Amino acid sequence: MTVAAIPSPTTAVWHLGPVPIRAYALCIVLGIVVACVVTDARLRRRGAPPGAVLDIAVWAVPLGIVGARIYHVITSPQQYFGADGHPLGAFKIWEGGLGIWGAVAGGAVGAWLAARQLGLPFAMVADALAPGLPLAQAVGRFGNWFNNELFGGPTTLPWGLEVHRMAGGRAVRDLEGNPITEPGLYHPTFAYEALWNIGVAVLVFAADRRWKLGRGRAFALYVMGYTAGRFWIELMRTDPANEILGLRVNVWTAVLVFLGALLYFVRVRGPQEFLVPVGATPVGGAPAGADAAPASGVSQVDVSATARPVAPPQGYRVVDEPTYRRYQQTGELPDDDDDALTDDGELLDDFADDEPDDDEIDPPVVEDAKTARAGNAPSAGEGAQRPAARGVEDR
């Protein structure tokens, strides 16, 4: 039986004059672009302003890279602080060494900071990013193929990987100029992870469309899906790594992160969050959705310029999906006592915004049944109280 090996590239770096162009960096950049495109589309479907994803990326990408490097240095300290370590090497990020766990954590901090500045709910941003992030990881993993790294043990499978000996980003060659390969074929574990990540993205897309996951649950589903795959793929890898109780550090990390995401997914409930503008000015000059009250007393809505305000909005209000769809169709902005979502994602009912304070409630008016039947009950402005809030959705 003939085994067709997957060829491995003989170089992972090119030069544009004196500037090195690394294949791994190109894969990471392409992955970031994919994540931004997917996230932007999902954010805009929920009412976020165009370009918000770029403002988020400005914070999330640099902090994600810093977090990835910090995680690598912490989990491989002997390379930098051991007997033969080089502490300054911890800052030489161009020499390789990034951890996806630190990248997600650092990127989350950056996205949170950006969301606060933009006035967007962080949970909505995380849910919008959920399917784009594994796609970005899938693209980035092919940088490992260029680097001839992160492969598994020997195999005779048709898709076994041919691995070159590398030095300085290039394949080592013999006296005749031919690249030297390691004996046998090896599992392309980076390709397994890339394919798994694509499956996770499809899972999140499908689940989010079917069950309309909100409050960060779509992101939690991504985390569970990714860590489940990383667990068994990490067990196949043969590259050097620190171990705890006989298992690689990343295996333990995958288990702990999976359990944390599972706990969040099970305990947290809430609808998806959408945004409507506050203080936007349409073509006619009046606030979008403003009602015109003619002499007939019938409220009318000008829908000619409802979804395309000229002046930028003063901010955004978080609402539920029915309210957002109604705004899209009519341009009518919800009143303060309409169904809306608070910043922390709680669904309020019609009277939640108008619930009186305890110290503002007038003493109850007691009347006998005869007076009530005579129609002498106090009017709404004479002490009658509005219904109390019916409560909030499950937190």
ABEGO torsion letter per residue (X at the ends): XBBBBBBBBABABBBBEABBBBAAAAAAAAAAAAAAAAAAAAAAAAGBBBGAAAAAAAAAAAAAAAAAAAAAAAABAAAAABAABBAAAAABAAAEGBBAAAAAAAAAAAAAAAAAAAGBBAAAAAAAAAAAAAAAAAAAAAAAAAAGBGBBBBBABAABBBBBBBBGGBBBBBAAGBBBBBBEBBBBAAAAAAAAAAAAAAAAAAAAAAAGBBGGAAAAAAAAAAAAAAAAAAAABABBBBBBGGBBAAAAAAAAAAAAAAAAAAABBEBBBBBBBBGBBBAAGBBBGBBBBBAAGBBBBBAAAAABBABBBAEBBBBBAAAAAAAAAAGBBBBAABBBBBAAGBBBBAAAAABBBAAABBBBBBBBAAAAAAGABBBAAAGBBBBBBAEBBBX
